[in-house]
Amino acid sequence: MDRSKRNPLDYVIIVLSPVVLLLLWQFVSTNGLVNPAFLPSPVKVITAFTGLLSSGKFQEHFQTSIVRVLFGFSIGTVSGILLGILSGLFKKVDDCLTVLFSVLRSIPTIGLIPLIILWVGIGEISKVIIIAIGSFWSILLNTQRGISGTDIKLLEVARILKKDRLTVLGKIILPASMPSIITGIRLGISGAWRSVIAAEMIASMRGIGYMIQYAREMSQPAVMFVGLFTLGLIGLGLDLVVKALEKKLIFWS
């Protein structure tokens, strides 16, 4: 089914689904079917959000998390793509890194947080490193898979035509692996946000993760929901941006 060809009913369903869910949530909360300490009503969540906005606290936490993610994700993306290309192109590089990367990839990012804090402290550098690691693996693996999965027939044609290595890389290998690289970037963004929230909950005084953690300690579930919805909306927005980028870069698909 071609998703680009939707009828008006499809858009109605897309809009009404979250509205119906919010109305059901409001009904359950206001009629005492659940404890409001565990599930505050949407109205209370909106009230908490406007309060955070008016005080400027939300903007401070939001900006802090965004800047951290941009720095860490950029490092993770560049290093993941470069190492993915090298290990995908050269078998000896892949052989050297396979065992090491397999061991390190099995360690959850949150498990590395205490060690990274011990090495570099609780400042911004530690959080950037944690975010970079959280986004690195999916980008590396998908890039490597895309590079090594290039159609052999295309490479044979390039060899017959005596194309140099840079031409083969730029005109055949990278375009062919671009869908896998974009998939890795989309997964890397999710990993970056999971990592920054974990880092901010453990060792930070600012950020969305800290805001959620502090709200839990102060028994402010509405503020916690503000943080969670913020993360969801940010994730949705970033995913849409990457999808738009994918259409520009992979126009032939």
N, C-alpha and C positions, 0 to 999 in steps of 0.2 A: 504493500500500500504506500502510495506517495504521500508523505506527511506534509509536503509543501502545498498540496491541494486539499484544503479543509472546507467543509461546508459551514454555514452559519451556526448550525446546531452544535458542531464541535467546539466552537468558541464559547457558546453559551454554557456548555458542560464544564469547560475549563474554568470559567469565571464562577459559576455557581457552586462547584465542588468545595472550594475553600470557604465560601460564604455559608453554605449549609453546615460545614464542620464548625465554624465559629459560632453559629446560632445554637447548635447542639451543645457546644462547650459552655456557652453562656447559660443555657437552660439548666444544664447539670449543676453548674456552680451556684447559681442563684436560688435553686430549689433545694439546696442542702443535700443533694445526692452524693456529694463527695465533700471531704473536709477542705475548706478554703485554704487551710494552712499548707495543703499539699497541691491543690489545683485552684489557684485564684482565677477569677472570671476574666474574660478578655477586657472588660471595662477597667478592672483594676490594673491589668498589665499596661493598658494604654495610659492610664493615669500615672503609673510609675514612670513610663517612658517620657511623658511630657514634663514630669518633675525633674528627671535627670537632664533633659534638654535645657530647661530653664535655668538649672543650676550650673550648666556647663560641664558637668561630670561626664556625661555620655560622650560629648565631643572629645574630651581629653582621652578617655579610654579607647575610643574608636580610632582616633588618630595614631595613638601609640601602637596599637595592634597592627594597623595597616602598614605603618612604616617598617615595623619589624618583619612582617611577612614579605614585603616587597624586597627588602635587602636579602633575607635568608633564601627566599624562593629564587631570586636572580642567581645567587651563588650556586644553589642546588641544580638549577636548570642548566647553566653553562657547564659546570663540571660533569653533570650527568650526560649531557649530549656529547661532550668531547670524549669522555672515557667510553661511552657507548659506541661512538664512531671508531675509535681506536681498537677496541676489543672486537667489534664486528668486522673490521677490515683485516686485522692481523691475528692469526690463530695463536701465535706465540704470546702476544699480549693477553689474549683471552685465557690461555693456559696458566699464565703467571698470576692472574687476578681471580680466577674462578673459585679456588678454595677459600682465599681470604675474604672475598666478597660474599660467598655463601655463608660463612661464619658470622660476619658482621651484620648481614641482612637479617639474620635470625634473631638478633637482639632488638627488642622493642625500643623505640626512640625514648619513651618515657623512662626506661631503665638506664639510659645513658645520662639523664639529667643530673643526678647527684655527682657523677664522675666529672662531667663537663664543668659544673659549678666549682668542684674542687680544683680543677686545673686553671680556670680563667675567672673565677669569682661569679657573683650574681648580677653583674652589670649587663649591658646590652649585648656585648660580644657573645656571651653564653647563649642568649636567646636566639641570636642570629645563627649560631652554629647548630643549635637544636632544630631550627626551622629548615636550614639547608639540608641536614641529614634526613629530616622527615620527608622532604620532597625529592631527594636525590635518587633513591632506589628505583622508584617506578619509572622515572625519566631514563635512567641508565638502562634498565632491562628492556623497555620498549624501544629505545633507540637501537640497542644491540640487536634486538629481534628484527627490527625493520631493516637494518643494514645487512645482516646475514641472510635475510629472506628475499633479497633482490633477485629478480628473475634471471636465471642463468643464461637464458637465450639472449637477453639484452646485453649481458656482459660479453657473450661470444661474438655478437654482432660488432660491439665496440672494439673487440680485439682484432677482428678481421679488418675493420676499417682503420686500425692502428691509431686509435685515439689515445692521447696521453692520460695519465692517472687523474690529474686534476679535472679534466673534461669528463671522464667517466664518473668521478665522484660528484661533480656539480650538476651534470646533465642526466645521469641515470640513477646512481645509488641514492643520493639525497632525495630527489623527487619521489622515487619509489618507496622510500622509507618514511616519508613525511606523515602519512596517516598514523603509523605507529608512534612517531615522535609526538604528534599532537595528542594522541591518547595518553601517552606518558605525562605530558604537561598537565592535562586535565586531572589525572590521578595525583600528580605532584602538588597541585594547588590544594586538593583536599588534605593531603598529608601535611602540607605546610600549616594549614589552619589548625589541624589536630595538634600539631607539635607546639604551636605558639600558645594555644589555650592551656595545654598541659604545663608548659614552662611558666606561664603567668600565674597559674594556680599554685605552683610550688614555690617560686622565688620571684616575686614581682610586687610592686606597689602601684602599678598602673596597667591598664589593658583590659580587654573584654573578659579574659580568663580570670583576672584578679577581681573584676566586678562581680562575676558569678560566684566566686569563692567567698568573697566578703559578704555578699547577700545571703549565702547559705549560713555563715556564722552568725549573722544578725537576724536570721529567720525572716527574710524578705523574699518570699517565693515569687512575687510579681517582678521584682528586679531580676531574679534569676531567669525568668521567662523572657524578659527584655533582652538579656544577653544571648539566650539560646536562639531567639527569633532573629536577632542581628546576625548571628553566625550563619543561619540558614539563608537569609536574604543576601548576605555577602557571597556565600557559596553559589547561589543561583546567578547572581550578577556576573561573577567571574566566569562561571561556566558558559554563560551566554556570550561573553566577550571572546572566549577561546573558540566557541563554535563559529562566531563571525570571522575570526582569524582563520579558522580552518577552511571556510568557504573561499576566502581570498587566496590562501596558499595552495589549496588543492582544488582549484577551479575546474580541472579536467574531470573530476569525479562527479 
